[in-house]
Structures are given as C-alpha cells and as structure tokens.
C-alpha cells in the first residue's frame, strides 16, 4: 500500500503498488440540515410509536372510528418518509464516495461504514473525462462541480459536491490510468 495523499480535508488518495489507487471523498455536512433534521426525526419517532400502538390496539389516539385502511396507508407513508430522512441524515454525517482503480475497472461506490452500492466501469470504455461545473439550483441541476465522463452510450458522473480544484485533482489521477484512444484510421 502506498502513501496517502490529500488535496483537502475531504479528499484523500491512497496509491497501490499494483498500479491502482483509491480516492475517498467525505460527504460535506449539511449545515442547516444538521439542526432541523434531528429535531424532525425525534418527532417522527414519537408519532411512529403512537402509530404502532394504534395499529396494535386498533384505536388511534383521539380518532375513534377512523378507517383501518386509511390508518394503515398513512402509517406506511409516514414510516417510509422517516426511514428516508433518517438514511439521508446518516449519509450526511458518515457518508463517503469512493473511487478506485481495480485492475482494468473504475469502481464508483457510495457507502456508509463500508456498506453501500457501487458501479463498475471498464477503463477501456471511459472517454472524455472532464470537469462539469456547477449549473445552479433545481431539478437536474447541481450546485457543486463534479467529474463527468462518457461511457456506454451515456454521460456518467462521480465526485459529486467537489470543488473545482478537487475535481481537477481526481481527473488527473484517473487520466494516468486511462488508455489513450486508438488513432483514427488513415
């Protein structure tokens, strides 16, 4: 295992002797979310316990005669919403993005505590590696820079929420492991 390098407090790189590397990108903490989300989750837990109690006893507090189907539907939606917000909160505190070169593949993972999901891309098919600058707010728009590349009929993104210098650092690392495109036929 090589020596770790770091560009910032959020991005660290570990070189591997066999020609690969691993880049770990810590998720930047949500400033406002770290205040209101735990408060919301406490209230969610209180109402979740009341909902479980109501499902067991069949009588919701103060709502005698409420439809069992409506109650079950509300409880299911409430539970899914709470689990989603809870997962987002844990990701905000402990999440990280991992980029690794393993053999002839680029591996991209989102993980919390070693658990997560990932994708594997053949390095020979990675083309047009570039910096994708911020594009604003709203659906389909991102507020921080990211690394973009073309692969298998589409544009893929990694290094979400990086600053420009961090993106360019990751691009330089990846470019060192990419095969140059074949020369055009003459």
GIUR-V397495 format. One record per residue. RES is the residue in one letter. SS is DSSP state (hx for helix, st for strand, lp for the rest). OMEGA is omega in radians with two decimals (NA if undefined). NEAR is the number of other C-alpha atoms within 12 Angstrom. Layout:
RES/SS/OMEGA/NEAR
RES/SS/OMEGA/NEAR
This chain:
X/lp/-3.12/13
X/lp/-3.13/14
X/lp/3.11/13
X/st/3.02/16
X/st/3.13/21
X/st/3.06/21
X/lp/-3.13/23
X/lp/3.14/21
X/lp/-3.11/15
X/lp/-3.05/26
X/st/3.07/32
X/st/-3.08/27
X/st/3.03/31
X/st/3.11/26
X/st/3.11/25
X/lp/-3.12/19
X/lp/-3.08/14
X/lp/3.02/15
X/lp/3.12/21
X/lp/3.06/27
X/st/3.13/32
X/st/3.09/34
X/st/3.09/39
X/st/-3.12/36
X/st/3.11/37
X/st/3.11/32
X/lp/3.08/28
X/lp/-3.10/26
X/lp/3.06/20
X/lp/-3.10/20
X/lp/-3.12/13
X/lp/-3.12/12
X/hx/-3.14/21
X/hx/3.11/21
X/hx/-3.01/15
X/hx/-3.08/15
X/hx/3.08/24
X/hx/3.10/23
X/hx/3.12/17
X/hx/-3.13/21
X/hx/3.06/27
X/hx/3.11/17
X/hx/3.08/16
X/hx/3.14/25
X/hx/3.12/21
X/hx/-3.14/17
X/hx/3.08/21
X/hx/3.11/27
X/hx/3.10/19
X/hx/3.11/23
X/hx/3.10/28
X/hx/3.11/23
X/hx/-3.14/17
X/hx/3.12/25
X/hx/-3.12/24
X/hx/-3.08/14
X/hx/-3.13/13
X/lp/-3.13/21
X/lp/3.09/20
X/lp/-3.11/26
X/lp/3.10/18
X/lp/-3.06/10
X/lp/3.12/14
X/lp/3.11/13
X/lp/3.11/14
X/lp/3.13/17
X/lp/3.12/16
X/hx/-3.14/20
X/hx/3.11/13
X/hx/3.13/15
X/hx/3.14/26
X/hx/3.12/22
X/hx/3.11/15
X/hx/-3.12/22
X/hx/3.13/25
X/hx/3.14/18
X/hx/3.13/17
X/hx/-3.14/25
X/hx/3.13/24
X/hx/3.11/16
X/hx/3.13/19
X/hx/3.11/25
X/hx/3.10/19
X/hx/3.12/17
X/hx/3.11/25
X/hx/3.10/24
X/hx/3.12/21
X/hx/3.13/23
X/hx/3.12/29
X/hx/3.10/24
X/hx/-3.14/27
X/hx/-3.12/27
X/hx/-2.95/23
X/hx/-3.06/24
X/st/3.07/28
X/st/3.09/35
X/st/-3.10/37
X/st/3.03/37
X/st/-3.12/38
X/st/2.97/37
X/st/3.12/34
X/st/-3.10/24
X/lp/-3.14/21
X/lp/-3.10/21
X/st/2.94/24
X/st/-3.13/33
X/st/-3.14/28
X/st/-3.09/30
X/st/2.89/31
X/st/-3.09/29
X/st/3.02/26
X/st/3.13/25
X/lp/3.13/17
X/lp/3.10/16
X/st/3.13/15
X/st/3.13/18
X/st/-3.10/17
X/st/3.08/20
X/st/-3.13/21
X/st/-3.14/23
X/st/3.07/28
X/st/-3.10/23
X/hx/-3.13/30
X/hx/-3.11/21
X/hx/3.11/25
X/lp/-3.09/32
X/st/2.98/27
X/st/3.10/25
X/st/-3.03/31
X/st/3.04/27
X/st/3.09/28
X/st/-3.05/31
X/lp/3.10/25
X/lp/-3.13/22
X/lp/3.07/14
X/lp/-3.08/12
X/lp/3.02/10
X/lp/-3.10/9
X/lp/3.11/8
X/lp/-3.13/9
X/lp/3.14/16
X/lp/-3.04/20
X/lp/3.09/19
X/lp/3.09/24
X/st/3.09/27
X/st/3.11/32
X/st/3.12/37
X/st/3.02/28
X/st/3.11/28
X/st/-3.13/21
X/lp/2.99/20
X/lp/3.07/15
X/lp/3.11/10
X/lp/3.07/13
X/st/3.12/18
X/st/-3.11/27
X/st/3.02/31
X/st/-3.09/39
X/st/3.12/43
X/st/3.05/35
X/st/3.09/30
X/st/3.00/37
X/lp/-3.05/26
X/hx/-3.12/24
X/hx/3.12/23
X/hx/3.09/34
X/hx/-3.12/34
X/hx/3.07/25
X/hx/3.13/27
X/hx/3.12/41
X/hx/3.10/31
X/hx/3.11/17
X/hx/-3.12/29
X/hx/-3.14/38
X/hx/3.11/24
X/lp/-3.12/17
X/lp/-3.14/28
X/lp/3.06/28
X/lp/3.11/19
X/lp/3.14/17
X/lp/-3.14/14
X/lp/3.13/11
X/lp/3.13/7
X/lp/-3.13/6
X/lp/-3.13/5
X/lp/NA/4
